[in-house]
Amino acid sequence: MTALDETTTASPRRTAPGPDIERVRRARRVPRRRHGVVLLGLAAAVTTLFLVNLLLGSYTFTLPDAAVLAFGGDIGNPTAAYIFTESKLPRALLAVFVGLCFGAGGAVFQTTLRNPLASPDIIGISTGASAAAVVALLTFDLRGDAVALAAAIGAVATALLVRWVAGGAGGFRLVLVGVGTGAALLAVIHYLFSRAAIWDAQLALRWLSGSLNDADWSRVRTIVIVLVVLLPLLWWSAAALRVTELGTDAASGLGVTPRRSELLMLVAVLLVAAGVAAAGPVAFLAFLSGPIARGLNKGRTSIAGAALVGAAILLGADYVGQYLIGGVKMPAGVITGAVGAPFLLWLMARGASGRSPR
């Protein structure tokens, strides 16, 4: 074998990456590092608010007693044990899981449709769930889990209707169709209220406010099952989210098929439907979570961040509504609505002024 042959067959030496490649790698590592820090901070905030809801309030607990009760132990006080295990703990857990559902679902809507206004509150899905629940309560005299199931069916049916009327289009056309559909369904709700008895109307109004007052272990188990099924699907599909922000044509060119986008939307609708079924249409929760998470993450989409923001907002809103408003107990949906309405106006004002809403 000649020297030329030896040179040809020898394995090539690995050369050190050039300065341009190193700069690209460093530029990619910085957003990832920030994303990790943001997620850790949000997880810490959710944990802190979760403990605040468990330990403080009208009946307080120490952390050791709470740990004993959470793992089925006995602290020698049956009343305290009942309050903790049957009221505080399921309520706080339900707030976390419902917040995860609304936050993740709303972020998927806004990212896939490339519109910060495209949340379930704005495009009529929450209104569809509310209309179905009110029909179940006031027309068929249903209660409990039957109302929750009707709300979930109403959310999914409204999403399919809006998508069909919009003709598969996204963006502002789908938002406009959703607003119109929501207005029609709201008229149905008002009509049913005008014909209902006072007691039945109060029950429906309490459900429409969006609260955790009916939290119990049955609802916690149901929403956990939903999350166990849907979150892996969302994780598998979410890799294409940043690509879908480029538009349908660009996403198709990069290998993201319309079916994958449709799967993402279906998962988001089911998450929101599960949240509405468990706690009612908590106003603006899905709308707030995505933009806040993007703001913390320097404008980058973060489904996990939006889910944690949703959990933190609902935990905080429930605690404020229960204990911090002068002896009056208010549903969490009233607190989130009071925060979300000014946020919506601010977001629209920034968009109208030509600045990025991020």
DONUTI-895608 format. One record per residue: x, y, z of N, C-alpha, C in turn. Coordinates in steps of 0.2 Angstrom, whole numbers, plus 5000, padded with zeros to 4 digits. Atoms other than C-alpha are relative to their C-alpha. Layout:
// residues N
XYZXYZXYZ...
This chain:
// residues 358
500449945000500050005000500450065000499649945001500750174995499850055005500149954995500850325006499450044998500649975002499450404996499449965002500550044997498350255000499950005007500049994993498750265018499750065002500349944999498250445018499350004999500750005002496650415009499649965005500450054996496050265020500050025007500049984993496550345037499450045002500649964998495150415047500250075001499949935000495050605046500150025007499949974993495650705061499450055001500549954998494350805071500350065001499749934999494650985070499650045005500349964995494151105084499550044996500549955003492551205080500250074999499749935001492851375073499650055004500349954996492351535082499350014998500749995002490751555072499549955003500550054998490051385077500050005008500049994993490551415095499550065002500549944999489551585095499349974999500750025001488051495088499849955006500250044994488151365102499950035006500149964994488351495115499350035000500649975001486851585108499449965001500650054998485751425109500049985007500050024993486351385126499750055005500249954995485851555134499249995000500750014999483951535130499849945004500150064996483951355136500150015007499949994993484751405152499550055003500549954997483551555155499349965000500650044999482151435151500049955006499950044994482751315164499950045007500049964994482951455177499250025001500749985000481151515173499649955003500450064998480451345175500149985008499950014993481251325192499750055004500449944996480651495198499349995000500750015000478951455193499849945004500250064996478951285201500150025007500049984993479551365217499450045002500649964998478151495216499449965001500650055000476851355213500149965007499950044994477551255228499950055006500149954995477551415239499350015001500749995000475751455235499649945002500350064998475251275237500049995008499950014992475951275255499650065003500449954997475151445258499349985001500750025000473451375254499949955005500150054996473751225264500150025008499949984993474451305280499750065003500349944998473651475281499350004999500849995001471851535281499750015007500449994994470451535294500249945005499850064995471151365301500749994997499350015002473051355301500349945002499650074998474251205302500750024999499350005000476051185305500249964994499850055005477151105292500149935002499950074998477550955302499349965000500750034999475650925306499749994993500250005007475250955287500349944997499750065003476550825282499749935003500350064997475850695294499349994998500750015002474050725289500049984992500050025007474550715270500249934999499850075001475250545272499649955004500450054996473850475282500149995007499950004993474450505299499550035005500549974995473550565315500350055004499749944995473850725325499650005006500450004994472550685338499550055000500549955000471350815332499549984994500450025006469950745321499750054996500249945003469250915317500550024995499549975004470850975310500249954995499950055005471150815301499550004995500650005005469450825292500150064996499949945004469751005287500650004995499450015005471450965280499949954995500050055005471150805271499450004996500649995004469350845265499850064997500149945003469451025261500650034998499449975002471151105261500449974995499650035005472150975252499749984993500350015007470950925238499950074997500149945003470551105235500750034997499349985003472451155233500249964995499850045006472751005222499650014994500549985006471251045211500250064997499749935003471951225209500649994996499350025003473651155204499849974993500250045006472851035191499650044995500449965005471551145184500450064997499649955003472851285182500549974995499650035005473951165173499649994993500450015006472551125161499950064996500249935004472051305157500650034998499449975003473851365156500349974994499750035006474451235144499550004994500550005005472851235134500050074997500049935003472851425132500650024996499449985003474651435127500049964993500150035007474351305113499650034995500449965005472951405106500350064998499749945002473851565106500649994995499450015004475451485098499849974994500150035007474651375085499650044996500449965004473451505079500450074999499549945000474851645081499650065001500449944998473651765090500050005007500050004993473851815108499350015003500749994998471951845108499649935000500350065002471551665103500049955006500150044994471151595121499349975000500750035000469651485125499550055003500549954998468851635134499850044994500149955006468951745118499649964995500350035006468451615105499449965001500650034998466951545114500049935003500050074998467551375120499750005008500350004993467251425139499350025000500849985000465551505134499649944998500450075002465051335125500049965006500050044994465551245141499550025005500549974995464551365152499349994997500750015003463051355140499749935001500250074999463051165141499849985007500250014993463151165160499450035002500649964998461751295162499449964997500650045003460651185150499949945005500150064996461051035161499750025007500249984994460751125177499250035000500749975000459151225172499549974996500550035004458351125159499949925002500050074998458750945164500149985007500050014992458950975183500649955002499450044998460650885183500450035005499549974995461950905197500649965000499350044999463750855201500349984994499650025005464750755189499650004993500450005006463350755176500150074997499949935002463550945175500750014997499350005003465450925173500149974994499950035007465250805159499650044995500349965005464050915150500450064998499549945001465251065152500649974995499450035004466650955144499749994993500350015006465550905130499850064996500249935003464951085127500750034997499449965002466751145126500349964993499850045006467251005113499650024994500449995005465751035103500050074997499949935003465951225102500750014996499449995004467751205097500049974993500150035006467251085083499650054995500549965004465851205077500450064998499649945002467051355077500549994995499550025006468351265067499749984994500450015006467051205055499850064996500349945003466251375052500650044998499449965002468051455051500349974993499850035006468351335037500749975000499350024999470051275044500450055000499549944999470751445044500250025007499849984994471651515058500050085001499949934999472151685065499450045001500649964998470851825065499449974998500650035003469551735055499749955006500250054995469451595068499850045007500249964994469451725082499350034999500649965002468051825074499449955000500550054999467051665072499849985007500150024993467351615090499650055004500449954997466751785096499350004999500750005002465151775086499749945003500350064997464851595092499950015008500149994993465151645110499550055002500649954999463951795109499349964999500750045001462551675102499949955006500050044995462951555116499850045007500149964994462951695129499250025000500749995000461151735123499649955002500350064998460651555126500050005008500050004993461251575144499650055003500549954997460351735147499349985000500750025001458751665140499849955005500250054995458851515152500050035007500049974993459251625167499350045001500649964999457651735163499449955001500650054999456551575164500149965006499950044994457351495179499850025007500249984993456851485197500650035003499549964997457851595209500549955003499550054997458651445218500549974994499650045005459151355202500550054996499549955003459851525194500650015005499449994995460951545210500549944999499550055001461651375207500450004994499649995007462051405189500550065000499649945000462751575193500749985004499450024996463951495206500449964996499650045004464551375194500350044994499849965005464751505180500650055003499549954997465851615192500749965000499350045000467251475191500350005007499750004993467751425209500249925001499750074998468551275218499549985006500450024995467151265231499749935001500250075001466551095225500649955000499550045001468251025226500049945005500050064996468350845232500549954997499550055003469450685229499849974994500250035007468350625215500250044994499849965005468650775205500850004999499250005000470550775209500249944996499850065004470650595203499850004993500250005007469650625187500550054996499649955004470750775182500849975000499450035001472350675186500049954995500050055005471850535175500050044993500049965006471550665161500750034998499349975001473250745163500549944999499550065002474150575163499949984993500150025007473350535147500250064995499949955005473450705138500750045000499449975000475150775144500549974996499550035005476250645135499850024993500249985007475250685119500250074999499849935001475550865122500850014999499250005001477450835125500249984994499850035006477550735110499950054994500249955005476650865099500350075001499849934999477351025107500750014997499449995003479050995098499950044994500149975006478251065083499750075001500449934999477451225091500450064997499649945002478851345087500050004992500150005007478751285069499450034997500749985002476851315068500050085000500149935000477151495073500350044993499749975006478051525056499450004995500550005005476351495047499949934997500150075002475551345039500449984994499650025005476551345023500749985002499350014998478251365031500049935005500050064996477751225044499949944996500050065005477251105030500649994997499450005004478851145021500649975005499550034995479851095038499749945003500250074998478850935040499549995005500550004995477550985052499350004996500650015004475950915044499450045004500649974997474250995047499649965005500350054995473650835056500350015007499749994994474950865069499850075004500349944997474351045072499349995002500750024998472550975073500049965006499950044994473150855086500150045006499949954995473850995096499450045002500649964998472251095095499549955004500550054997471250935100500249995007499850014994472350905115499950065005500149934997472251095120499250005002500750004998470351085119499849955005500150054994470250925130500350025006499749984993471351005143499650065003500549944997470251165144499349975002500750034998468651055144500149965007500050034993469350955159500150055005499949954995469851115168499350035001500749974999468051185165499649955004500450054997467251025170500150005008499850014993468251025187499850065004500149944996468051205192499650064997500449955003466951295180500550054995499649955005467551435167500350055004499649954996468851525177500250054995500049955005468851685168500850024999499449985002470451735159500649965002499450044998471551605166500449974995499750025006471951525150500350064996499849945004472151695142500750035003499449974997473451765155500649965000499450044998474551615157500650004994499550005006475351615139500450065000499649945000475851795138500550015006499649994994476551795156500649964999499450045001477651645152500450024995499649985005478251715136500450065002499749944998478651875144500649985005499550024995479651785158500649974996499550045004480551685144500350044994499749955006481051835133499749984994500450005007479651805120500049934997500050075003479951615118499449965003500550044998478551495118500249955006499950054995478451385134499449975003500650034997477051265137500049985007499950024993477751205153500050065004500049944996478051385159499350035000500749975000476251435154499649955005500450054996475551275163500150025008499849984993476551325179499750075002500349944998475951505178499250005001500750024998474151445177499949985007500150034994474351345192500150055006499949944995475151495202499550055000500549955000473851615196499349975004500650034997472351495202500149995007499950014993473151455218500050075004500049934997473451645222499350035000500749975000471751695216499549975005500550034995470851565227500250025007499849984993471851615242499850075001500349935000471451805239499350005001500750005000469651765236499749975006500350044994469451655251500250045007499749974993470451755265500250075000499749935000471051925259499550064998500549945002469452025255499550015005500449984995468752085271499449965002500550044997467751935277499549984995500550025005466851905260500449954996499750055004467251745251499850004993500149995007467451765232500349944996499750055004467651635219500650024996499449985003469351625211499950034993500149975006468551665194499950075000500149935000468051835200500750045001499349974999469851875205500450004993499750005006470551815189499750044994500349965005469251905179500250085001499949944999469652065188500850024998499349995003471552045183500049994993499950025007471251975166499750064995500449955005470052115159500550064999499549955001471352255162500649974995499450035004472752135155499850004992500350005007471652115139500150074997500049945002471452295137500750034998499349985001473352325139500349974994499750045005473752185127499850034993500249975006472652265114500250074998499849945001473252435117500850004997499350015003475052375114500049984993500150035007474552285098499850064996500249945004473652445092500650054999499449955001475252555095500549974996499550035005476252435084500649975004499450044997477352365098499849935001500150074999477552185102499649995006500450024994476252115115500449965004499650044995477652005122500350045005
